[in-house]
Amino acid sequence: MAAQKPRTGDGPLEVTKEGRGYVVRLPVEGGGRLVIEVSKDEATNLQNTLGEALAQ
């Protein structure tokens, strides 16, 4: 049986460039992290949308 590693925390928000896209690691409420890969266009659209929401 494989040993389980203790959870030491969910870590910070991270974005890394991998291959043609960007991998976003987003801590979520309740534990864990949401990991998604987005293209450059998707990342730009996300940036614009968040900017608009924060400006309100």
FENPE-V233685 format. One record per run of one state. SS is the DSSP state (helix for helix, strand for strand, loop for the rest). FROM is the first residue (numbers start at 1). TO is the last residue. Records with the same first field share a line. If there is no record, write none. Layout:
SS->FROM-TO ; FROM-TO
//
This chain:
loop->1-13 ; 19-20 ; 28-32 ; 39-39 ; 56-56
strand->14-18 ; 21-27 ; 33-38
helix->40-55
//
